[in-house]
Amino acid sequence: MKRFPVFLFQYFLVIGVMSADWPQASGPDHNFQVKGEAPKAFSVSKNQNVLWRVPLPSTGQGTPIVSRGRVFITSHEPLLKDTETGSDILGLCFDAKTGKELWRHKIPGTRTTDLSSLFNDNTAASPVAGGKRVVFTNIGGTIKCFDYDGTELWSQIWTPFGRHHARAHEPILHDGNVILMHAPCYDLPQSATTKSGSHPLGRGKKYWTYLQAYDLSTGKRIWKAESATSVHSTSILGQLANGSPAILTGRGGGHQPPEEPYGLSLLNAKTGRRIWDAAIQKYPAAQNANWDSRSAHFFSGKEHHSLNIETGKLVKVVSLVNGVTLTRWENGQYVTRRNQTLPKARKPITYFTNLIVGDYHYFRSFAGFLIGRVQLSTGRVEYLQVPVQALRKKDAKGEMHWKKTLPNDMKNADGYRATQDKRNAGNGWGHVSAASPIVVGNRMYIPTMVGTVYVINWRSKVLDQSALVSVSDLGLAGKTWTLSSLSYSESRLYARTLKELLCIEEQKQ
């Protein structure tokens, strides 16, 4: 019998351990995807396929990060009454198997933000965990790094500039660094953290926001990107055809961010140096900067665009509204019609809901409660209408709402309202910095702000009702709110809401 080399056994053992983790919001491979098997349906409102659930101190928006048997997450500080704004947050560590809290630490903020905002709050950047060290970011101006026992190792402080502060960017782990995004400003007055206070300072490059890499071991800044990044853009790390790591990042979006030129840039992930800039007029940066080894893909107006990833030059444009296939819910049943024209919408997608998997670019529509996809090889565009909310109670028959959601109570686990803007209690489609989908094996998990989670067979040859595996939920309708992506580890899904941290696992009957 042939002996299996020890070094290969050790290699595969390490890979197996690493693949069991979800160390950052975009997952182990930076693309929100992983091989595996997760529950195809669950209902927290009926306590179905829920391994454990624990109350959180208060509201928050970051993804639960799983590493070496621990779950790391952020939360705003506990409230003593109904509260509209906050500054300081908490970095928390839980046991991944039991939900037991192991430790927590305060991460102070320089700026005050709306709580549970549908665009961002100070918890919007998820933790990152490198196997020995975990980094928590308060996007109000502080980074803190701890070991897995909760001992602080290093910190960095800056002054956030302006009103909008990076709900979009998720910290990236790469090559021993954590890549964050903020303006390189360290001595501004606190008034500069507000829209009115920052306006007199102008739009100079000094106040632009950039990707910046910090050494995970020491906290030393390694590089600042050569091209700037808008606060509205989610930058994505991947590999070019030659294996070189690169980051696609964007500039543009609402409220006229100062960074120019509007469009996309490809950056060297090791140095932050520019590979190319592509100027794109009115580029809508509020989307994931998705790309593969051949092309960068984005949504603009009524179209889907593709750029050559080596040069940044436009190679393909596909209409999102003309000649599409549409499957709608009509008179109690699904009906599919081809060669349809969609009605006009303000934007092409609900922000940050786009994800490339296989030959498809998936997204949620801005209006109409449609899950859409573009087949990259053919340009075929398909839409599937989905119910906007599932109403379920433990011992009662559930029902689906197709047009409206119940008003949200916006309360944390202690029963206090944690919100300011009335739009925060909306349906989670359209003008909202929504959570990104994730993919586990053949299934895509698409969460919405009201706690609905659509489970889709992304490989389905046709995007119709047969592709809809389940309409799952993260809690009771009208009492559940989330802007967080799910995460995955060892057959379990992890999720967070305004009230709870959840572990979802297929339960034996």
N, C-alpha and C positions, 0 to 999 in steps of 0.2 A: 504494500500500500504506500502511495506517495505521501510524504509528509507535507503538511501545509505550513509554509514559512511563517515563523513567529512574527516577523515584522509586518507581514500582510494581515495576519490576524489582529494585531494591535491597531493597524491602520483602519480596518473595517470596524473594529470596536469603537474607535474614536469617532468615525463618521456616523455610526449608529447613535452614539450619545448626542452628537451635535444635531443630527436630523430630528431628534426628539424634542428639541428646543424651538421656541419662537422668540428669538433674542431682540427683536425690534419690530416696529409696527408693520414693516413690509415683509416680515418673515425671514427665514434663514438664508434665502437666495435673493433677497431684495426685490422680489416680484409679486409678493402677496400670495404665493403658491407653494404647495408642498405635496408630496405623495403621501398617501395614507387613507384612512377610512374614519369618518366622523358620523355622528347621528344624522340620518336623513330627515328626521322630523323631531320636534321637541316643542313643549309648551310649558313655560315657566308659570303661566297663570293657572295651569292645572297640575303643576308639579310633576310633569311627565319628562322623563329622561334628565332629571336634575340630580347630580351627585351631591352638590352642596351649594349653599347660598349664604352670604354673610353681608350684613349691613356695612355701608361705607360711611366715613365721617361726614361727608357732604358731597356736593356735586363735583363732577369732573368729566373730562372728555378724552383722555389718552387711552390707548389700547392696553389691555393687560399683557405684560411681557412675561414669558415663561422660560426659566433657565435653571437647570440642575435642581429640579424639584421645588422651585420657588416661583411665586408670582409677584411681580413688581408692578405697582400702579401709583398714580398720583390722585390726589383729592384736594379740594379746597378745605380749609379748616372748619371744624364744627361750628354750627350756628347756635345762637341763643334765642333768636327770634327770626321772623321773616326778614330776609336780607336781599338787597339788589346787587351789591358790588362786593368785591373782595380783592385781596392782594397776595397774601401769603398762602402757600399750599403745603401739602404733606407728601413725602415720599414714603410709601408703605411696602412691606414685604409680608407675604402670606405663604403658608405651606400649600403646595399645589395639590396634594392628595386629600387634605382635610379642610382647607380653608381657614386654619388657625392663623391669627395674626402673630407674626414673629417680632416685628419691630416697626417703628415709624420715626421719621425725622422731619422737622420743619425746614422748608425751602422758602426763604423770604423773597418778596417781590418789590421792585422799585415803583412799578405802576399799579394802579387800581383798575380793575376791569369789570365789565358786566358779568354776573354769574350766569351760567347755563346759556350763554349767548349762542344763537344759531350760527354765528360766524367764528367766534373763538372765545376762550377765556384763558387764564394763566396756566391751566393744566393741559392745554391743547397738544403740546409736544409729548409724545409717549416716552417712557424710559427706554434705555438700551442697556443690555446686559452682556458682557463679554466673557462670561465664564467664571471670572473672579471678582470683577468690578461692575457696579451698576451706576449709571449716570441718570440723575433726575434733572429735568429742565423746567424752571419756572420762566415762561416766556415773558414774564414781567421783569426779567433782568438777572437771573441767577442760575448757574449750573453748580450742582454738587455731586461728587463722586464718593461712593461708599464701597467697602468690601461686602461680601454676602452676609457677614455677621452684623452689619450696621455701623461699622467704624468709619468715620469720615476720613477721606484720603486727600481730597483737594477741592477747591471751588474757584469759580470765576464770576465776576459781577460786571454788568454793563448797564447803560441807560437806554431802554427801548425808545425809538424815535417815532413819533406820530401816533395816529389813532389805531391803525391796523397792524397787528403784530403776529403774523405767521401762524394762523390756524393751519395753513396749508402744509408747511414744511414739517416732515417727520425726521428726527435725528437718524443718521445713517452710521452703521458700524462698518468700517473697512480698514484693513491693513493696520490694525492696532490703534486706529483713530476713531473718534466720534465726530461726525460732520454735522455741525449745527448751522443755523442761519440767523444772523442779526446784524444790525449796523455796528461798525467798529467804533462805537461812541462810549466813552467811559467817564466823562466829566460834564455831561449836560445837566442843566437844572431839571428838577422833576416835572416842571411845567411842559417840557419838551415831549413828555410821554402822552400828551393829549393833542387832539386835533388843533384846537385853538392855540395852544402853546407852541406847537411845532411849525405852524404856518409861517410866522414871521422869519424863521430861519432859512426858508427857501427850499430849493430842490437840488442843491449842490451834491457832488459825489461824496462829500464827507458824510452825508446822512443816508447814502444808499445802503441797502441790505445786501450782504454777500454770504455765500457758503464759506464756512471757516472750519478747518480741521484741528481738533485738539488731541494730543497724545492721551490715550486712555490711562496710561500708567502715571503720568506726571501732571497732566492738565496744561502742559505747555502748548501754545498755538503753533502748529506746524506750517499751515499755509492759509492764505486768504485767496478766494477764487479771483481770477483775472476778470471775469465777466460777472456782473451783478445778477441778483435774483429778486423778483418781485415777492412781496409778502403773500401774494395770492397763489404761488406756484408750489406744487409738490414735485420735488426733484427726484429722479429715479436713477439708481446705479445699475449698470449692466456691463456686458462685455462686447467689444467689437469682434469682428470676424477673426482677427489675429490674436484674440485672447486678452487684449489690453482692456483694463477697467476704465470706464468713463461714466460721467454723470450728465444726464440731460436735464436742463433747468430752463425756466421761462421768466419773462418779464411782461407786464401789462395787467389788464383787468380793471375793475371798478375803482372809482375815486382817484383816478389819474396818479398812480404810483410814479415816483420820480425816475426810477431806473430806466435807462434807455440803451440801445434801441429796443422797442417792444418786439417780442419774438422769442426765439429759442436759441440756446447755446449748448454746445457739447464741450465738456470740460474733462481734462485728464484727472482721474480720480486719485492719482498718487501725488500730484503737484498742484492741482487747481488751475493749471494753465489752460488757456482757451485752445480748443481744437478748431471750432468754427462758431461764428455768430450768424444767425439767419434773421434778418429784419422781416417781421410779419405785421402788416398794418392792422391795428385794432386787435392784436392777439389776445384772446380771452384766456388769461393765465390760470383761471380757477378750475384746473383739471390736473390729473396726474400726467406728468410728462413721460408718457409711455413710449417705449421703443424696443426694437429687437436688433439682431446683428445686421440687418439690411436697411431698416427704415425707422424713422420717427413718425408717429401717428398722432394727430390731434383733431379736435372739433372746432369749427369756426363758422359762425352764421348758420346757414342751412347745409353745410358741407362737412365731409370728412377728408382731411388732407394727409398726404404721406410725403416725407422728405427722404432723400438719400442720406443714410446715416454717416457716410464718409465725407460728404460735401455740404450737406444742409440744403441742397437744391430740391425744389418741388418736383415730384415725379408722378403724382396721381391725385385726382380730386373726384369724390363721389358725392352725389346728392343724397341727403338724409330725408328728403321729403317727397321726391318724385319717383314713381315706379317702385314703391316699396311693397313688401308683403305685410299685411296687418291682420292680427288675430285679436278680435274683440269679444267681450262678454255682451251678448245681446239676447234679451228675453229669456234669461235663465240658461243660456248655453253659449259655448264658444263658436264663433263663425270666422273663418279665414277668407280673406279677399286679397288678390294679387293686383299688382300694378295700380296701387293706390297713391293718392296725394294727401299728405298730412296737412292739417290746418297750421297756420302761422303761429309760432311760439316766440317768446322773447329771447330765449337762448336755446342752444341745441341739447344741452344735458343738465341734469341736476349736478351741481359742482362736485368734482372729485369721485364720481361714481364710475368712472371709466377704467377698464382693466383689460389688457391683452392676455388671452390664454389660447394657446394653439393658433389656429388660423382666424380667430375672431377677436374683435374689439367690442367688448360689452359696455353698456352704460344704462343709466336710468334717464328717461326723457325729462325735460324741464316741465312739461305739462301733459296731462292725459293719463298719468299713472301707467306708463308703458316701460317695459324692459326691452331694450333694443340691442342689436348687434350688427356689426359690419363684417362681412367675410372679406378678409384682406386680399385673398388671392383672386376673387371674382368681382368684388364690389357689391355683392348682393346685400341688401338691407332688409332686416326683418324686425317686427315689433310684436310684443305680446302684452296685452292689457292684464294687469294683476289687481286683486282687491287691495285697497289702500290700508285696511286694518282688519284684524281678526278679533272678534269679541268672544272671549271664552271665560267660563267660570268653572270651578272644580267639579261640581255635580250638575252642571246644566249643559244643554246642547249649545254649541257655538254657532255663530253666524258671521258672515263676511260683509263688510261695508265696501262699496265700490266707488263712492263719490266723496264721502266726508269722513273725517275722524272725530272721535270724541274730544272735547276740550281737555287739555292736560292739566293735572293739578300742580305740576312743577314743584313738588315737595320732596325733600330729602327723607332719609330713613327716620329722622326724628320728628317729622311732620311739619317742618318749616319750609316755606316757599323760598327758593333760591333762584331768583330771576328778576329781570328788570323789563326787558322789551317784550311786549305782548306777542310779537311774532315768534318768540321762542316756543310758544305752545301750539305751533302750526302742525301741518301734516308731514313735514320733512321732505317735500318734493320742491324742486325749483330753486328759489333764491335762498340757499342754505349751504353751508360748508359741511356736506354730508360725509359719512364714513365711507371708506373704500371697501369694496367687496374683497373677500379672500376665496381661494380655491383650495380644497382638499380632495385629492384624487379626481374623480369625475364630477364632483359637485362644487358649485359656486354658492357662497353664502352672502346674501345682499341685505344688510340691515338698514332700517330707516329710523328716523328720529322718534317715531312713536312706538318703537320696540318690535315692529313687524320684521321678520327675517324671511326673505324669499330664498328657497333652496332650489337651484336650477341644475339640471344635467347639461353642463356647458357643451358637451360633445354631441348633443342631439342634432340630427341632420336637419331638422326643421324646428324653428323657434315657435312652437305653438303650445297648447295645453299639455301635450305629452312631455314637454321639457320641464314643466313645473312639478318638481318632486314634492314640495310641501310649502305651505304658508305657515311658518312657525312663529313663535312669539317669545319675548324676553320678559313678559309680565302682563299684568292686567291692563286692558285698554283704558286710557285716560289717566293712568297712574304710573306709566312707564315712559321714560325719556332717555335717549342716548344719542351721542354723536361719535361713538367709538366703534372701530372695526373689531371683529372677532379675532381670536388667536387660537392656535391649535397645538396640542402636544399629547402624544401617546393615546390616541383615539378619543381625546377629550377636546371640547371647545370651551374657551373661556370668553366671557363677556362682562361688560359693566354697564350699569344704568346709573341714573341720578341717585338711586337708592342703594343698589346692591352690586356686589361682585359675585359672579355666577360661574359654576363649573357644570358643563353639560356632558353627559355620557350615556350611551345606550344602556338601559337597565334591563336586566334579565327578567323575563316574565315569570 
